[in-house]
Amino acid sequence: MIIRTSLLGLFFLIQAAAFGQVLEARFEVLYSGASVTGIFSDTSVEYHFDTDDLENSYFNATIQVVSMDTEMPARDTQLMKKKYFHADKYPTMTFKSNRIYRQGVSYFVEGDLTIKDVTTKMQLPLQVSFNQSGISVLKTEFTIDRRDYHVGKSHFLLEDEVSIWIELKP
């Protein structure tokens, strides 16, 4: 699987249950040449991130698939079916980090992304922003091929690549 950093504009907001933090996640896929974006309103994230203790830092996130909202209910219903997310059988998507490290001035997170019955190892760039109180924002951007996760098949109207942008505000 090829993972690429993406700068595409993607928009949706997730309120995370743990510790009152906000997890913003954005995604975009092209359908018939038009941008389709969506949101997941039910998610949870547990994490510990300390730039001085990366060995003990981690991120574990879970998204409830049925909470997807693309602002078109008929499309959302279609996406929950077996052909795409098969939400009855695979109700969650997860990311669990295995390692967080620094290379020069850049941070990276390695972990397992699970969608449906497929788990892949990911290495993602992690942007860290600071303010006077400490860490203010953690961000990553990447692109996946939805077919690698059995989310639909090749289709001339639906692009294979899905761009994802995630931002955590502790």
N, C-alpha and C positions, 0 to 999 in steps of 0.2 A: 504494500500500500504506500502511496506517495502522500506525504504530509507537506503542505505548503502554507507559509504565512500568507494571509489574505488581508487586504485592506478594503474589501467591499463593505459598503454600509449595510448593517444588519441591525434590526432593532426589536428588542423586547425586554421586559422587566420581570424579574422573579423576586418575590419577597422570600428570603430564607428564614426558616423557623428558628434555627439555633442562634442564640446570642444576639438577636436583633440586627445582624448584618444584612446588607442588601447584595444580592447576586444578580447582576444584569447579564443576560445572555441574549445574543442576537444571532439569527441565522438567515440565510438567504439561499434560494434555489431559483433558477430560471425555468419557467414553464411557458412554452410557446413564445419565448423571447421576452416575457414580462417577469419582473421580479416578484417572487412570493416570499413574504416574511411571516413569522409567527411567534407566538409566545407560549411559555409553559407557566401556568400560575401556581402549580404545586410542586415544590422542590425542597430539598433539605441539603445542607452542607455542614460538614464538620471539618475543622481545619486548625492547624497550629502552624504559624509561619514566623520564624525568628531568623533574621539575617545572620545572627551570631551563633545559631544552633541549627543549621540546615539538616544535620543528621536526624534530628528529632522532629523536623517539620513534615507536615502532611496535608493533603486535601482529599476528602471523600465526599462526593456529591451524588445525589439521587434525584432523578426527575420522573414524575408520574406522567407517563405518555398521554393518558386521556385528558390531561390538563392543557393540551395544545390548543391554541387559538390562532387561526390564520385570518380571522375576520371574515370567514366564509363558512358557515356551519355545515353546508353540504360537503365541502372539500374536507373539513375536519373529520366528518363521519367516514368518508371514503378512506382517509389516511389511517384510521384506526383498524381497518379491515385486514384480513390475513395477507393480502397482496403487498401491503406496505408495512405498518408497524405491528400488526397482529396483537393489538393491545390486550385482548382477553388472555392470551397465553404469555405475553411479555409486557407486563404492566409498567416496568421501569427501565430507564437507561441509567447507567452508572459510570462514574470515573473514580478510580482509586489510585492515588499516587503510590509509587514504589520508591522514588528517590527525588530529592530536590537538591540541585547543586548550582554553583556559581562558576562561570568560566569567564575570566577577565572581569568586565563590568556587567556582564549579562547573567541572568538567572534562567534556569531551565527546570521543568518538572517532567519526570518520566512516570508513566502509569498505564493502567489498563482501562480502556474505554469499552464498555459493553452495551451494545444495542442489539435487541432481539437475542439470537443464539450465538452471536459472534463477539468475541473479545479480542481486541488488538492492542498491541503495545504502542504507546504514543510517546514522542519526545516533543514537548511544546515549549516555545519561548515564554518566559514569564517576565512581564514588565512590572517593576515595583516603583511606586511613587510615594514620596514622603511629604509630610507637613510638619508643623511644630510639635504635634502630639506623637509622631512616629509614622508608621505606614498608613497611608490614606487610601491607596488603590492598588489592587493586583489585577493584571490583565493578561490575557492570551488571545491569540488569533490563529486560526488554522482552517484547513479545508479537508474534507473527507469525501470519498466516493461512496455514495449511498448504497450502491450495489454490493460493496464489500460487506455490508451489514444486512444484506437481503431485504432492503427497503425498496421494493419495486424492482422491475427489470429494465433493461435498456429500452428506451422509448424515444421516438424522434421529437416529441414535444417537451419532454422532461429532461433537463440537464442531469448528468450523473454527479457532478460536483456540488456539494453543499458547503457554503462558507459559514464559519462559526466564529463568533467573537464573544468572549466572556470577561466580565469585570466584577470583581469582588470588592466591596467597600466595607472593611472591618468596622 
